[in-house]
Structure formats: C-alpha cells, structure tokens
Amino acid sequence: MKTLNSLFIGNREILPLIEGGKGISASNGRSAGAWAFTGGIGTFSGVNADSYDRDGNIISQIYTGKTRTERHEELIQFGINGGITQAQIAHEISGGHGMINMNVLWEMGGAVPIIHGVLEKVKGLVHGITCGAGMPYKLGEIAKEYDVLFYPIVSSARAFSALWKRAYHKFSENLGAVVYEDPWLAGGHNGLSNAEDPTKPQSPYERVLALRQVLTEFGHSMIPIVMAGGVWWLKEWEDWIDNEELGPIAFQFGTRPLLTQESPISDAWKNHLLTLNPGDVYLNRFSPTGFYSSAVENAFLKELQGREARQVSYAEQATGEATFGFEYGPRKRLIFLNAQDHAMATKWAQSGYTEVLKTPDQTVVFVTPEIADTIHKDQVDCMGCLSACNFSNWSQNESHTTGRKPDPRSFCIQKSLQSIAHGGDIENNLMFAGHNAYRFAQDSFYNDGFIPTVKQLVERIKTGY
C-alpha cells in the first residue's frame, strides 16, 4: 500500500480522508469533530441538524404553524439553530485539528437562508461548505462572503463545467475541492442524469479523469478532487494515489463512518448494517426530490414498490379502450380503464387496496385505507423541507406550489428521516446507505459485531483496509 501523503486544501495541510456528510442527523458535530481530530476533514450535516436543551436533550422539531409557509419558516430556524450547535460541538471535539465542513443539500427547503444563518454565527469554526443534490450556483458567492471554502458535489465533468462557467469562475480562490460522487455507488441522493443508464455503471476513473481535464482547462490542475461513493479499502484505489494523470486526490467515506461509536444513528441501524448482503441497497426513484437515491431495501421501500406496481392509466370519460367504468370511494366516483387494467383494479380492491389516488401523470394507484390516510396527513402537514416537493407539491417559489398534483407514489422524506435518525423503526423508514454497505458483513475488521471509534476506523483505513 502506497503511503497516504497529506495535501493542501486552502492553506491547511490535511490527511486526504474525508467524512461524507449524510443527511438528517446521520453525521453530526460529534462524528465530524472526531474525524477532524485525526487530521482529515470531518463533515456534519446541515440538514435539519439537532439542537439541545439545557439538559442536553434533543429538541424535537415540532411545527405549530397553521400554513405551510409558517411551518417552512420554523424549519429554517430549526436548521439554523441546529447547524450552529453542531458546528460548535465539532470544533470543540476537533481540538483545532483537521478541518470542519458543513454539508447542505441545495434542494433542501431554505438552503440559502440556513447557510447564511449558520455561517454568520460560526466564524472560525467551520472551514467549508459541501453541497450537492442540485446545481448550487450561489455556493461560491456565499463562501466568498464568509471567507470559507466551497466543495461542490458533482457526478460528471459536464455538471462542474456548467457551474464554473455560470458562477464559480468568479470565486475560484474559495474553491477548496471538487467532490466527484459516483452516481451508481453512493448512498443517499445520486446525480444520475437522464442520459445515463442506472443499470449500466460507468468507470469512475474515466469520469474523474474527465473532471480533472476540465479543471486543468480552467487553470486549476492542482485543485483536489474528492472521490466519493464506493470507496471502502484504499488498497483498491492505490493506483489513484500520487497518480500524475488524476492529480491531487482525496477519498470520501460516507457509509463506513455510519458504523462507529461516535456515529449518531441508532444501535438498531448499526446492527442491521452488519447483516446486509450484496444487492440489499436499492437504487430507486421514489424520493420526492425527483432524484435517484440509494437506500437499504426494507418494508418501507417494498410498500412504495407495491404502490408503483398497483398503478394503471385512467380516463375521466369513456374513450378509446378505456371504456370500463370503475367506481371508488364513498361517493362512488367513476374513472374509466381498459379491460385488462379493470380486471387488475378489481382484484386489487378485493385484496384490500380499496383507496384510489390520482397521480400527476394521468394514472391512479391503489392503496389500503391506512396508507391513504397516512399519505393525506403527511401531505397536509408539509413544512416545505425541499425547494420543490413532488409528494406534497410544495415549492418555495412565490406561489408555493409546483403547479402539479401531489404525487402519492412518493413520501414525506422529512418525516421518515427524522424518525429513523432518532431511533425510529428501521423497517418502516427510509434507511440511506451506499451500495458497498454489504461489505460490513464481509470485512474482518467488523468481526463479532465490532464497532470502532472514528480514530480506530481512520487508522484502519490508512493501512489500506
């Protein structure tokens, strides 16, 4: 195994190992501070980060506003308070070693005011902002305002080129690194474009090389590229280290830090990670963001798969082949289906899937009354956690709507992630993980259920394993 040499980001010399910043409370100040203490970059999530009362108890994010707009403003304040809290914790634990980054999803609701609200209060505690899940054009401008570095997360050279030409070229002195997140291997939301086949993964080397060529074209051949997604043993990436063609490379670990003593996820979640098999992480498109995402296949995802499978096209009036009337609901509303779909719909209704919910795409899905009630309640309770939500049709634009019907094929991501992040049922909530999570069960480091400290994990990683 080659020696893992330090590299410079900004004006700081760091170990080129980075903690991936997961979403709601799956990486926090404690985990980020411990990672930075080892000399690398620790990353806490700025997505609905936790804050605490005087006794150290987590403050539940309970919304009292009567309208979505009012609840959205509450969400922003929760986000600011939590981000400040986690930055302070991370800084204290790091002891001034390494670097601390805050991770933010660009498409989260209130991303810009939350970033501003946190950075205004944590000067000197946070060194950079990592941001993906969208095209964060304003990221460089914000980083410049607060004299921090920015780390855009991209999944292709083309995406970075668009960001650079539109905005980043004005703020190049604040560009810390570019994170390449492999869209076929990373956990959470993935950057697959419509031009890419989710079933045909492409070589990360070729895609990162293309990114390096773009950076060189823009005059930044020495800006580090962070390889994220699918990184487990560094020995498998040894050819990337000190590779003149690729230039400076750092490695980001998102899934492995979930299984550490400092990781804030529940013991049930941690223990389940130790049992996964190849293929248990499922690339899907159920997220209300509209992005692909990778999560552990469990009862929660299987219920969403069932909704999608129990779906047929319909017409409001008899037309073409859709001439078979189907009544639903207490008011006996009528839609028209073709013969084959009518037969399936009848069978579904007889099996207990009696509730018919319309989608934005001139289809209907069949669900149980209990699931229908949950969907309706979650849509009504929306607090605008995304910039635009397919599930509830919230948008943070002036009209506060996407202009489309709410989509019952999706779910309230805020509710589910808040639940699982704070000890909720791991079978009936969204459980993000990278596609290599099955390797916990195969890696001898985790024999007999061993859960390392962050320091032990980083020391192990440095050996190549």
ROVO-827117 format. One record per residue (C-alpha): residue number from 1; chain; x, z, y. Coordinates in nm, 2 decimals. Layout:
<rs>
NUM, A, X, Z, Y
...
</rs>
This chain:
<rs>
1, A, 0.00, 0.00, 0.00
2, A, 0.14, -0.10, 0.34
3, A, 0.20, 0.17, 0.60
4, A, -0.10, 0.20, 0.83
5, A, 0.06, 0.19, 1.17
6, A, -0.11, 0.32, 1.48
7, A, -0.23, 0.08, 1.75
8, A, -0.32, 0.10, 2.12
9, A, -0.67, 0.08, 2.24
10, A, -0.69, 0.11, 2.62
11, A, -0.39, 0.32, 2.70
12, A, -0.42, 0.55, 2.39
13, A, -0.24, 0.53, 2.07
14, A, -0.47, 0.59, 1.77
15, A, -0.49, 0.57, 1.40
16, A, -0.68, 0.24, 1.33
17, A, -0.96, 0.41, 1.14
18, A, -1.30, 0.44, 1.30
19, A, -1.61, 0.63, 1.20
20, A, -1.91, 0.40, 1.21
21, A, -2.18, 0.52, 1.44
22, A, -2.50, 0.55, 1.24
23, A, -2.85, 0.58, 1.39
24, A, -3.07, 0.88, 1.45
25, A, -2.86, 1.19, 1.38
26, A, -2.67, 1.04, 1.09
27, A, -2.35, 1.07, 1.28
28, A, -2.32, 1.34, 1.55
29, A, -2.08, 1.54, 1.75
30, A, -1.96, 1.74, 1.46
31, A, -1.87, 1.45, 1.24
32, A, -1.73, 1.24, 1.53
33, A, -1.52, 1.53, 1.66
34, A, -1.37, 1.59, 1.31
35, A, -1.29, 1.22, 1.27
36, A, -1.12, 1.21, 1.61
37, A, -0.92, 1.52, 1.53
38, A, -0.75, 1.32, 1.26
39, A, -0.63, 1.07, 1.52
40, A, -0.88, 0.79, 1.48
41, A, -1.20, 0.71, 1.67
42, A, -1.50, 0.93, 1.60
43, A, -1.84, 0.79, 1.68
44, A, -2.16, 0.99, 1.74
45, A, -2.50, 0.82, 1.76
46, A, -2.66, 0.80, 2.10
47, A, -2.99, 0.70, 1.94
48, A, -3.23, 1.00, 1.98
49, A, -2.94, 1.24, 1.94
50, A, -3.02, 1.60, 1.88
51, A, -3.01, 1.88, 2.13
52, A, -3.04, 2.25, 2.06
53, A, -3.20, 2.57, 2.20
54, A, -3.01, 2.88, 2.29
55, A, -3.01, 3.00, 1.93
56, A, -2.86, 2.67, 1.80
57, A, -3.18, 2.54, 1.65
58, A, -3.26, 2.17, 1.68
59, A, -3.52, 2.10, 1.95
60, A, -3.79, 1.90, 1.78
61, A, -3.87, 1.58, 1.97
62, A, -4.24, 1.63, 2.02
63, A, -4.42, 1.39, 2.25
64, A, -4.70, 1.52, 2.48
65, A, -4.76, 1.21, 2.70
66, A, -5.11, 1.06, 2.67
67, A, -4.98, 0.70, 2.72
68, A, -4.70, 0.50, 2.55
69, A, -4.53, 0.47, 2.89
70, A, -4.54, 0.85, 2.94
71, A, -4.40, 0.91, 2.59
72, A, -4.13, 0.64, 2.65
73, A, -4.01, 0.84, 2.95
74, A, -4.00, 1.15, 2.73
75, A, -3.80, 0.96, 2.47
76, A, -3.54, 0.86, 2.74
77, A, -3.50, 1.22, 2.85
78, A, -3.46, 1.34, 2.49
79, A, -3.20, 1.07, 2.44
80, A, -3.00, 1.17, 2.75
81, A, -3.01, 1.54, 2.67
82, A, -2.90, 1.48, 2.31
83, A, -2.63, 1.24, 2.40
84, A, -2.47, 1.49, 2.64
85, A, -2.49, 1.76, 2.38
86, A, -2.33, 1.56, 2.11
87, A, -2.05, 1.44, 2.34
88, A, -1.97, 1.79, 2.43
89, A, -1.96, 1.90, 2.07
90, A, -1.74, 1.61, 1.97
91, A, -1.49, 1.67, 2.25
92, A, -1.46, 2.04, 2.17
93, A, -1.40, 1.97, 1.79
94, A, -1.16, 1.69, 1.85
95, A, -0.92, 1.91, 2.05
96, A, -0.83, 1.62, 2.26
97, A, -0.70, 1.41, 1.96
98, A, -0.80, 1.06, 1.89
99, A, -1.10, 0.91, 2.08
100, A, -1.47, 0.97, 2.10
101, A, -1.72, 0.68, 2.12
102, A, -2.09, 0.68, 2.16
103, A, -2.29, 0.43, 1.96
104, A, -2.61, 0.28, 2.10
105, A, -2.84, 0.01, 1.97
106, A, -2.90, -0.24, 2.25
107, A, -3.25, -0.30, 2.13
108, A, -3.35, 0.07, 2.13
109, A, -3.60, 0.17, 2.39
110, A, -3.45, 0.29, 2.72
111, A, -3.09, 0.19, 2.61
112, A, -2.97, 0.13, 2.97
113, A, -3.11, 0.45, 3.13
114, A, -2.99, 0.66, 2.84
115, A, -2.63, 0.52, 2.85
116, A, -2.63, 0.58, 3.23
117, A, -2.78, 0.93, 3.19
118, A, -2.52, 1.04, 2.93
119, A, -2.21, 0.89, 3.09
120, A, -2.30, 1.03, 3.43
121, A, -2.26, 1.38, 3.28
122, A, -1.98, 1.35, 3.03
123, A, -1.69, 1.21, 3.23
124, A, -1.37, 1.25, 3.04
125, A, -1.55, 1.35, 2.71
126, A, -1.64, 1.00, 2.60
127, A, -1.39, 0.72, 2.58
128, A, -1.60, 0.43, 2.49
129, A, -1.94, 0.28, 2.41
130, A, -2.00, 0.09, 2.08
131, A, -2.31, -0.13, 2.10
132, A, -2.48, -0.38, 1.87
133, A, -2.83, -0.47, 1.74
134, A, -2.89, -0.74, 2.00
135, A, -2.68, -0.91, 2.27
136, A, -2.56, -0.63, 2.51
137, A, -2.47, -0.84, 2.81
138, A, -2.47, -0.55, 3.05
139, A, -2.24, -0.34, 2.84
140, A, -1.91, -0.44, 3.02
141, A, -2.07, -0.38, 3.36
142, A, -2.18, -0.03, 3.26
143, A, -1.84, 0.05, 3.10
144, A, -1.67, -0.05, 3.42
145, A, -1.89, 0.17, 3.63
146, A, -1.80, 0.48, 3.43
147, A, -1.44, 0.38, 3.36
148, A, -1.48, 0.38, 2.98
149, A, -1.41, 0.11, 2.72
150, A, -1.67, -0.10, 2.55
151, A, -1.69, -0.22, 2.20
152, A, -1.95, -0.50, 2.14
153, A, -2.06, -0.53, 1.77
154, A, -2.10, -0.89, 1.67
155, A, -2.14, -1.08, 1.34
156, A, -1.99, -1.41, 1.45
157, A, -1.74, -1.56, 1.68
158, A, -2.02, -1.76, 1.84
159, A, -2.20, -1.44, 1.94
160, A, -1.90, -1.30, 2.11
161, A, -1.83, -1.62, 2.28
162, A, -2.18, -1.62, 2.43
163, A, -2.13, -1.26, 2.55
164, A, -1.79, -1.34, 2.70
165, A, -1.90, -1.65, 2.89
166, A, -2.21, -1.49, 3.03
167, A, -2.08, -1.15, 3.13
168, A, -1.77, -1.00, 2.96
169, A, -1.51, -1.21, 3.13
170, A, -1.58, -1.02, 3.45
171, A, -1.49, -0.68, 3.28
172, A, -1.22, -0.77, 3.04
173, A, -1.00, -0.48, 3.15
174, A, -1.26, -0.25, 2.99
175, A, -1.28, -0.43, 2.66
176, A, -1.15, -0.18, 2.40
177, A, -1.20, -0.38, 2.09
178, A, -1.45, -0.62, 1.93
179, A, -1.63, -0.49, 1.62
180, A, -1.70, -0.76, 1.35
181, A, -1.98, -0.62, 1.14
182, A, -2.02, -0.82, 0.82
183, A, -2.39, -0.90, 0.81
184, A, -2.41, -0.92, 0.43
185, A, -2.24, -0.59, 0.36
186, A, -2.30, -0.35, 0.64
187, A, -2.57, -0.08, 0.63
188, A, -2.84, -0.05, 0.89
189, A, -2.94, -0.34, 1.11
190, A, -2.75, -0.66, 1.04
191, A, -2.67, -0.96, 1.26
192, A, -2.77, -1.24, 1.03
193, A, -2.88, -1.54, 1.23
194, A, -3.15, -1.79, 1.13
195, A, -2.87, -2.04, 1.05
196, A, -2.72, -1.80, 0.79
197, A, -2.85, -1.76, 0.43
198, A, -2.89, -1.39, 0.34
199, A, -2.83, -1.47, -0.02
200, A, -2.50, -1.66, 0.04
201, A, -2.24, -1.42, 0.19
202, A, -1.95, -1.58, 0.37
203, A, -1.59, -1.48, 0.37
204, A, -1.52, -1.20, 0.62
205, A, -1.16, -1.33, 0.66
206, A, -1.26, -1.67, 0.78
207, A, -1.52, -1.53, 1.02
208, A, -1.28, -1.27, 1.16
209, A, -1.01, -1.54, 1.20
210, A, -1.26, -1.75, 1.39
211, A, -1.32, -1.44, 1.62
212, A, -0.95, -1.40, 1.67
213, A, -0.92, -1.76, 1.77
214, A, -1.19, -1.72, 2.03
215, A, -1.03, -1.41, 2.17
216, A, -0.70, -1.59, 2.19
217, A, -0.87, -1.88, 2.37
218, A, -0.99, -1.63, 2.62
219, A, -0.65, -1.48, 2.67
220, A, -0.69, -1.17, 2.46
221, A, -0.48, -1.22, 2.14
222, A, -0.39, -0.85, 2.13
223, A, -0.73, -0.70, 2.17
224, A, -0.80, -0.53, 1.83
225, A, -1.07, -0.65, 1.60
226, A, -1.25, -0.38, 1.41
227, A, -1.35, -0.49, 1.05
228, A, -1.68, -0.32, 0.97
229, A, -1.91, -0.34, 0.67
230, A, -1.79, -0.34, 0.31
231, A, -1.47, -0.15, 0.38
232, A, -1.41, 0.11, 0.10
233, A, -1.05, 0.11, -0.03
234, A, -0.79, -0.01, 0.22
235, A, -0.58, -0.14, -0.07
236, A, -0.84, -0.41, -0.10
237, A, -0.77, -0.51, 0.26
238, A, -0.39, -0.48, 0.25
239, A, -0.35, -0.85, 0.34
240, A, -0.52, -0.78, 0.67
241, A, -0.27, -0.51, 0.78
242, A, 0.01, -0.65, 1.00
243, A, -0.13, -1.00, 0.95
244, A, 0.00, -1.22, 1.23
245, A, -0.28, -1.46, 1.19
246, A, -0.55, -1.20, 1.24
247, A, -0.36, -0.99, 1.50
248, A, -0.43, -0.62, 1.55
249, A, -0.70, -0.49, 1.31
250, A, -0.87, -0.16, 1.28
251, A, -1.11, -0.06, 1.00
252, A, -1.45, 0.10, 1.04
253, A, -1.61, 0.32, 0.78
254, A, -1.98, 0.37, 0.80
255, A, -2.11, 0.46, 0.46
256, A, -1.82, 0.68, 0.33
257, A, -1.84, 0.93, 0.62
258, A, -2.21, 1.00, 0.52
259, A, -2.07, 1.19, 0.22
260, A, -1.86, 1.45, 0.40
261, A, -1.91, 1.82, 0.47
262, A, -1.94, 1.75, 0.84
263, A, -2.20, 1.48, 0.79
264, A, -2.54, 1.59, 0.93
265, A, -2.75, 1.42, 0.66
266, A, -2.94, 1.64, 0.41
267, A, -2.79, 1.76, 0.08
268, A, -3.06, 1.56, -0.10
269, A, -2.95, 1.24, 0.07
270, A, -2.58, 1.32, 0.00
271, A, -2.65, 1.39, -0.37
272, A, -2.86, 1.07, -0.40
273, A, -2.57, 0.86, -0.27
274, A, -2.37, 0.98, -0.57
275, A, -2.62, 0.83, -0.81
276, A, -2.66, 0.47, -0.68
277, A, -2.60, 0.16, -0.89
278, A, -2.50, -0.19, -0.78
279, A, -2.80, -0.36, -0.62
280, A, -2.97, -0.03, -0.52
281, A, -2.91, -0.12, -0.15
282, A, -3.17, -0.38, -0.05
283, A, -3.13, -0.64, 0.23
284, A, -3.48, -0.67, 0.39
285, A, -3.66, -0.78, 0.70
286, A, -3.92, -0.50, 0.73
287, A, -3.77, -0.34, 1.04
288, A, -3.99, -0.36, 1.35
289, A, -3.69, -0.49, 1.54
290, A, -3.72, -0.82, 1.35
291, A, -3.36, -0.79, 1.23
292, A, -3.24, -0.79, 0.88
293, A, -3.14, -0.44, 0.76
294, A, -2.99, -0.28, 0.45
295, A, -3.13, 0.04, 0.30
296, A, -3.15, 0.21, -0.03
297, A, -3.44, 0.08, -0.23
298, A, -3.68, 0.37, -0.28
299, A, -4.06, 0.43, -0.28
300, A, -4.07, 0.37, 0.09
301, A, -3.93, 0.02, 0.06
302, A, -4.13, -0.06, -0.25
303, A, -4.45, 0.02, -0.07
304, A, -4.35, -0.22, 0.21
305, A, -4.27, -0.48, -0.06
306, A, -4.62, -0.43, -0.20
307, A, -4.78, -0.49, 0.13
308, A, -4.59, -0.81, 0.17
309, A, -4.69, -0.92, -0.18
310, A, -5.06, -0.84, -0.12
311, A, -5.08, -1.10, 0.16
312, A, -5.29, -1.41, 0.20
313, A, -5.37, -1.66, 0.47
314, A, -5.72, -1.65, 0.61
315, A, -5.96, -1.83, 0.84
316, A, -6.23, -1.68, 1.07
317, A, -6.47, -1.97, 0.98
318, A, -6.51, -2.17, 0.66
319, A, -6.27, -2.46, 0.69
320, A, -6.07, -2.69, 0.45
321, A, -6.01, -2.50, 0.13
322, A, -6.08, -2.16, 0.29
323, A, -6.45, -2.16, 0.21
324, A, -6.48, -1.84, 0.00
325, A, -6.61, -1.55, 0.21
326, A, -6.46, -1.21, 0.17
327, A, -6.62, -0.90, 0.32
328, A, -6.42, -0.60, 0.41
329, A, -6.46, -0.27, 0.60
330, A, -6.76, -0.05, 0.67
331, A, -6.91, -0.32, 0.90
332, A, -6.87, -0.59, 0.63
333, A, -6.66, -0.81, 0.84
334, A, -6.61, -1.16, 0.70
335, A, -6.30, -1.37, 0.66
336, A, -6.26, -1.69, 0.45
337, A, -6.00, -1.75, 0.18
338, A, -5.92, -2.03, -0.06
339, A, -6.03, -1.99, -0.42
340, A, -5.70, -1.86, -0.56
341, A, -5.65, -1.61, -0.28
342, A, -6.01, -1.49, -0.30
343, A, -5.96, -1.41, -0.67
344, A, -5.64, -1.21, -0.59
345, A, -5.80, -1.03, -0.30
346, A, -6.10, -0.93, -0.52
347, A, -5.86, -0.79, -0.78
348, A, -5.66, -0.60, -0.52
349, A, -5.97, -0.45, -0.37
350, A, -6.09, -0.34, -0.72
351, A, -5.75, -0.17, -0.77
352, A, -5.79, 0.05, -0.46
353, A, -5.63, -0.17, -0.19
354, A, -5.96, -0.19, -0.01
355, A, -5.83, -0.20, 0.35
356, A, -5.77, -0.54, 0.51
357, A, -5.53, -0.55, 0.80
358, A, -5.46, -0.86, 1.01
359, A, -5.11, -0.97, 1.09
360, A, -4.98, -1.18, 1.39
361, A, -4.93, -1.47, 1.15
362, A, -5.29, -1.55, 1.05
363, A, -5.26, -1.36, 0.73
364, A, -5.41, -1.03, 0.60
365, A, -5.25, -0.76, 0.39
366, A, -5.44, -0.53, 0.15
367, A, -5.35, -0.16, 0.15
368, A, -5.51, 0.17, 0.04
369, A, -5.72, 0.37, 0.29
370, A, -5.44, 0.63, 0.31
371, A, -5.18, 0.38, 0.41
372, A, -5.42, 0.21, 0.65
373, A, -5.48, 0.55, 0.82
374, A, -5.10, 0.61, 0.85
375, A, -5.04, 0.27, 0.99
376, A, -5.31, 0.30, 1.26
377, A, -5.20, 0.65, 1.36
378, A, -4.83, 0.55, 1.38
379, A, -4.92, 0.25, 1.60
380, A, -5.13, 0.47, 1.83
381, A, -4.86, 0.74, 1.85
382, A, -4.59, 0.48, 1.96
383, A, -4.34, 0.62, 2.21
384, A, -4.15, 0.30, 2.27
385, A, -3.84, 0.37, 2.07
386, A, -3.75, 0.00, 2.07
387, A, -3.72, -0.25, 2.36
388, A, -3.98, -0.45, 2.17
389, A, -4.15, -0.34, 1.85
390, A, -4.32, -0.58, 1.61
391, A, -4.51, -0.29, 1.44
392, A, -4.68, -0.14, 1.74
393, A, -4.65, -0.44, 1.98
394, A, -4.48, -0.21, 2.25
395, A, -4.24, -0.37, 2.49
396, A, -4.05, -0.21, 2.77
397, A, -4.13, -0.52, 2.99
398, A, -4.37, -0.49, 3.28
399, A, -4.68, -0.55, 3.07
400, A, -4.56, -0.31, 2.80
401, A, -4.67, -0.54, 2.52
402, A, -4.50, -0.81, 2.32
403, A, -4.82, -1.02, 2.36
404, A, -4.87, -1.03, 1.98
405, A, -5.08, -0.83, 1.74
406, A, -4.93, -0.52, 1.59
407, A, -4.78, -0.61, 1.26
408, A, -4.89, -0.38, 0.97
409, A, -4.62, -0.53, 0.74
410, A, -4.37, -0.31, 0.93
411, A, -4.35, 0.06, 1.00
412, A, -4.26, 0.32, 1.27
413, A, -3.89, 0.34, 1.24
414, A, -3.86, 0.63, 1.48
415, A, -4.09, 0.85, 1.27
416, A, -3.91, 0.76, 0.94
417, A, -3.55, 0.80, 1.06
418, A, -3.63, 1.13, 1.24
419, A, -3.79, 1.26, 0.92
420, A, -3.50, 1.17, 0.68
421, A, -3.24, 1.28, 0.93
422, A, -3.39, 1.62, 0.94
423, A, -3.44, 1.70, 0.58
424, A, -3.74, 1.48, 0.51
425, A, -3.83, 1.32, 0.17
426, A, -3.56, 1.07, 0.07
427, A, -3.80, 0.87, -0.14
428, A, -4.06, 0.81, 0.12
429, A, -3.85, 0.74, 0.43
430, A, -3.60, 0.47, 0.53
431, A, -3.25, 0.55, 0.39
432, A, -2.99, 0.33, 0.55
433, A, -2.67, 0.26, 0.36
434, A, -2.41, -0.01, 0.32
435, A, -2.41, -0.23, 0.01
436, A, -2.10, -0.06, -0.13
437, A, -2.27, 0.28, -0.15
438, A, -2.29, 0.24, -0.53
439, A, -1.91, 0.29, -0.53
440, A, -1.96, 0.67, -0.47
441, A, -2.06, 0.69, -0.83
442, A, -1.76, 0.48, -0.95
443, A, -1.49, 0.63, -0.72
444, A, -1.29, 0.91, -0.89
445, A, -1.24, 1.08, -0.56
446, A, -1.61, 1.20, -0.59
447, A, -1.59, 1.32, -0.95
448, A, -1.81, 1.61, -1.04
449, A, -2.00, 1.57, -0.71
450, A, -1.70, 1.64, -0.49
451, A, -1.79, 1.62, -0.12
452, A, -1.48, 1.61, 0.10
453, A, -1.42, 1.73, 0.46
454, A, -1.36, 1.45, 0.71
455, A, -0.99, 1.54, 0.71
456, A, -0.98, 1.51, 0.33
457, A, -1.16, 1.17, 0.34
458, A, -0.93, 1.03, 0.61
459, A, -0.62, 1.14, 0.42
460, A, -0.76, 0.98, 0.11
461, A, -0.83, 0.65, 0.30
462, A, -0.48, 0.64, 0.43
463, A, -0.34, 0.63, 0.07
464, A, -0.53, 0.30, 0.02
465, A, -0.82, 0.46, -0.18
</rs>
